[in-house]
């Protein structure tokens, strides 16, 4: 069974660590304004040909909620390919420069 995702559990439960954010880490706000619950979220550097692991894991980002995401991969990458899988089965892919915006809103 999936759980609601909360900002307090992202770093510890979703990303599996509680260390402070390092200078190379990428942090951004992820907001779900789509009208559907988000059940999977992937963010892979644009120069990588495969999707990396699901950032949400077993959690769900409910419609109307937002959470801070930390990508602690040590890369100096800003442009990421994003893949979003929704509870209704829809899949959306996009590319975003997450350094410039500091946030990403799913609409």
Backbone bond lengths (Angstrom), bond angles and torsions (degrees), N, CA, C in turn:
res aa  C-N    CA-C-N  psi(-1)  N-CA   C-N-CA  omega(-1)  CA-C   N-CA-C  phi
1 X - - - 1.448 - - 1.525 108.95 -
2 X 1.304 117.19 138.10 1.459 121.75 -178.70 1.528 110.28 -85.80
3 X 1.329 115.13 153.68 1.462 121.26 179.35 1.515 109.23 -111.74
4 X 1.335 115.86 161.22 1.463 119.89 169.18 1.510 107.73 -67.10
5 X 1.317 116.93 143.02 1.455 120.37 175.31 1.524 108.18 -94.03
6 X 1.296 116.38 136.35 1.455 121.27 177.68 1.512 109.16 -125.73
7 X 1.302 116.08 155.63 1.468 120.46 -179.04 1.524 111.02 -58.88
8 X 1.311 117.89 -32.61 1.457 120.92 -178.28 1.518 113.30 -68.62
9 X 1.332 117.37 -25.73 1.459 119.43 -177.00 1.511 114.27 -99.35
10 X 1.323 118.40 -6.68 1.460 119.77 -175.52 1.512 111.94 -60.13
11 X 1.314 117.88 -56.22 1.467 120.09 -175.69 1.524 111.70 -63.31
12 X 1.301 117.81 -42.93 1.459 120.38 -175.65 1.525 113.10 -80.85
13 X 1.317 117.51 -51.35 1.463 119.97 -173.99 1.515 113.14 -84.92
14 X 1.306 117.44 -46.83 1.453 119.82 -175.49 1.515 111.17 -75.02
15 X 1.312 118.00 -47.41 1.446 120.66 -175.89 1.522 112.82 -93.92
16 X 1.327 117.38 -11.96 1.449 121.08 172.15 1.517 115.69 75.07
17 X 1.313 118.78 23.63 1.458 119.88 176.06 1.516 109.03 -150.85
18 X 1.334 115.26 161.34 1.449 118.91 178.68 1.520 111.65 -129.72
19 X 1.318 117.87 17.72 1.460 121.63 178.39 1.515 110.10 -71.26
20 X 1.329 118.15 156.03 1.458 119.93 177.56 1.528 110.92 -64.13
21 X 1.315 115.47 154.69 1.455 120.59 -179.36 1.525 109.09 -68.57
22 X 1.336 116.23 130.40 1.448 121.58 178.54 1.520 109.54 -88.67
23 X 1.314 116.50 162.91 1.458 121.56 -177.95 1.525 112.08 -57.26
24 X 1.336 118.93 -33.63 1.453 122.08 -178.23 1.525 112.87 -79.91
25 X 1.310 117.83 -14.15 1.458 120.89 -177.88 1.524 110.28 -71.79
26 X 1.310 115.39 146.79 1.452 122.00 178.93 1.523 108.11 -106.15
27 X 1.322 116.91 121.85 1.463 122.11 178.42 1.522 108.40 -119.13
28 X 1.331 115.93 135.34 1.463 120.37 177.32 1.518 109.32 -152.49
29 X 1.325 115.42 158.82 1.457 121.32 176.06 1.524 108.49 -89.61
30 X 1.331 115.71 131.90 1.456 122.62 176.86 1.523 107.10 -111.27
31 X 1.334 116.64 116.80 1.463 121.74 -179.61 1.525 109.08 -113.37
32 X 1.323 115.40 135.35 1.462 120.74 179.08 1.532 109.47 -107.61
33 X 1.325 116.02 97.44 1.462 122.02 176.59 1.521 110.75 -108.89
34 X 1.326 116.53 26.69 1.466 121.70 -172.76 1.524 114.60 -81.07
35 X 1.320 117.79 -20.79 1.461 119.88 -173.59 1.520 112.83 91.05
36 X 1.352 117.35 -3.54 1.466 122.32 178.63 1.522 109.34 -133.65
37 X 1.309 116.37 148.08 1.466 120.66 177.72 1.524 110.27 -68.64
38 X 1.324 116.07 138.24 1.458 122.74 178.15 1.522 107.63 -93.60
39 X 1.344 117.26 122.77 1.462 119.77 -177.02 1.529 113.06 -107.20
40 X 1.350 117.14 -19.05 1.463 120.88 176.15 1.522 108.44 -141.80
41 X 1.341 116.18 141.41 1.454 120.98 177.53 1.521 108.85 -142.74
42 X 1.327 115.36 121.91 1.458 122.01 -179.71 1.520 108.55 -117.97
43 X 1.319 116.62 139.56 1.462 122.27 174.86 1.519 106.82 -136.20
44 X 1.326 115.84 108.28 1.461 121.45 -179.00 1.518 109.05 -119.72
45 X 1.334 117.69 139.29 1.464 119.44 176.53 1.527 109.48 -52.42
46 X 1.316 116.29 141.07 1.467 120.71 -175.62 1.515 113.71 -60.88
47 X 1.323 117.76 -22.41 1.465 119.64 -179.73 1.529 113.28 -89.45
48 X 1.326 117.23 6.76 1.468 123.31 176.89 1.526 107.78 -102.00
49 X 1.331 117.66 134.91 1.468 120.30 -174.85 1.523 114.56 -87.26
50 X 1.331 118.73 -8.14 1.459 121.44 -178.93 1.524 109.98 -122.44
51 X 1.336 115.45 154.15 1.460 120.09 176.48 1.520 109.56 -74.76
52 X 1.318 115.65 137.40 1.458 120.08 174.02 1.524 108.06 -83.94
53 X 1.324 118.68 -173.62 1.462 121.17 -171.76 1.527 113.28 -66.63
54 X 1.320 115.11 156.07 1.458 123.30 178.04 1.524 108.46 -65.62
55 X 1.313 117.41 117.45 1.469 122.05 -177.71 1.522 111.49 -66.02
56 X 1.320 118.18 -33.51 1.464 120.49 -178.04 1.527 112.81 -75.88
57 X 1.318 117.81 -23.31 1.462 119.68 -177.59 1.518 110.27 60.10
58 X 1.317 117.24 -123.32 1.467 122.04 -179.63 1.523 112.53 -90.15
59 X 1.323 117.93 -0.20 1.462 121.60 -177.95 1.521 111.88 -86.95
60 X 1.325 115.09 168.23 1.459 123.84 178.63 1.524 107.63 -127.60
61 X 1.325 116.22 139.90 1.463 120.47 170.23 1.521 106.46 -103.10
62 X 1.320 115.22 104.17 1.463 121.50 -176.11 1.526 111.19 -66.19
63 X 1.302 116.04 151.40 1.454 121.16 174.88 1.520 109.24 -57.67
64 X 1.329 116.56 131.95 1.463 121.79 -178.74 1.512 114.11 92.61
65 X 1.332 117.95 -10.28 1.460 121.76 179.94 1.523 111.07 -96.31
66 X 1.323 115.06 162.72 1.466 122.12 175.48 1.519 108.14 -139.56
67 X 1.331 115.36 155.71 1.451 120.44 -178.74 1.530 108.60 -149.80
68 X 1.296 116.60 150.92 1.459 120.90 174.91 1.525 108.37 -86.14
69 X 1.320 116.20 128.25 1.460 122.41 179.27 1.519 108.17 -110.15
70 X 1.318 116.05 136.42 1.456 121.62 176.32 1.522 107.78 -120.65
71 X 1.318 115.76 121.22 1.457 120.83 174.70 1.521 106.12 -102.03
72 X 1.317 115.12 105.96 1.465 121.55 -175.18 1.520 110.15 -102.51
73 X 1.333 115.51 62.07 1.459 119.02 -177.71 1.527 112.81 -101.94
74 X 1.326 117.68 -1.36 1.453 121.54 177.28 1.513 114.21 72.67
75 X 1.330 117.44 2.18 1.456 120.73 179.52 1.529 109.74 -81.79
76 X 1.310 116.03 159.25 1.456 120.58 174.87 1.518 109.98 -102.89
77 X 1.297 116.10 31.74 1.457 124.69 -177.85 1.522 109.92 -83.16
78 X 1.316 117.56 140.30 1.462 121.95 175.17 1.528 112.22 -114.75
79 X 1.331 117.00 -31.44 1.452 120.63 -176.75 1.527 109.56 -93.08
80 X 1.323 114.75 119.91 1.464 122.05 -177.49 1.513 110.58 -122.57
81 X 1.333 115.41 142.10 1.453 121.70 168.03 1.525 106.22 -84.35
82 X 1.319 115.96 133.54 1.462 121.72 -177.59 1.520 109.29 -116.54
83 X 1.312 115.01 139.14 1.473 120.75 177.09 1.518 107.29 -130.59
84 X 1.333 115.60 124.42 1.454 121.44 -177.62 1.517 109.87 -120.61
85 X 1.317 116.63 130.05 1.462 122.64 178.99 1.524 106.95 -117.11
86 X 1.330 115.38 126.15 1.457 121.17 -175.22 1.528 111.23 -103.99
87 X 1.316 115.60 160.14 1.464 122.11 -178.24 1.522 112.21 -60.42
88 X 1.333 117.50 -27.05 1.469 120.01 -179.82 1.530 112.61 -83.99
89 X 1.355 117.29 2.61 1.444 121.73 177.21 1.517 114.84 97.57
90 X 1.332 117.87 -12.06 1.463 120.42 178.53 1.526 110.83 -66.93
91 X 1.327 115.33 144.25 1.465 122.73 176.10 1.526 107.21 -125.15
92 X 1.328 116.32 129.58 1.460 121.82 179.90 1.515 107.81 -125.89
93 X 1.335 116.18 135.74 1.454 121.08 176.18 1.519 109.05 -122.03
94 X 1.333 116.05 145.61 1.454 121.78 -178.12 1.522 107.84 -153.08
95 X 1.314 116.61 169.18 1.458 122.94 173.31 1.517 107.36 -127.62
96 X 1.333 116.67 136.71 1.461 120.01 -178.40 1.516 110.79 -145.82
97 X 1.322 115.63 146.12 1.455 122.41 171.33 1.521 105.94 -88.89
98 X 1.314 117.06 100.53 1.453 121.79 -173.46 1.525 112.85 -80.22
99 X 1.317 118.32 -15.80 1.464 121.47 176.07 1.521 110.53 -73.05
100 X 1.335 116.67 -41.07 1.454 120.79 -178.03 1.518 112.87 -68.79
101 X 1.322 116.48 -39.84 1.454 120.27 -173.69 1.527 113.71 -90.52
102 X 1.318 117.34 -38.00 1.461 120.63 -175.39 1.502 112.90 73.25
103 X 1.340 115.93 1.19 1.463 119.76 178.63 1.528 109.39 -156.69
104 X 1.328 114.33 162.47 1.468 120.88 174.79 1.511 107.01 -145.18
105 X 1.336 115.67 125.95 1.454 121.42 -179.99 1.516 109.34 -111.52
106 X 1.313 115.83 126.02 1.464 122.41 175.92 1.515 107.05 -88.61
107 X 1.317 115.39 120.26 1.477 119.15 -178.27 1.500 111.01 -115.46
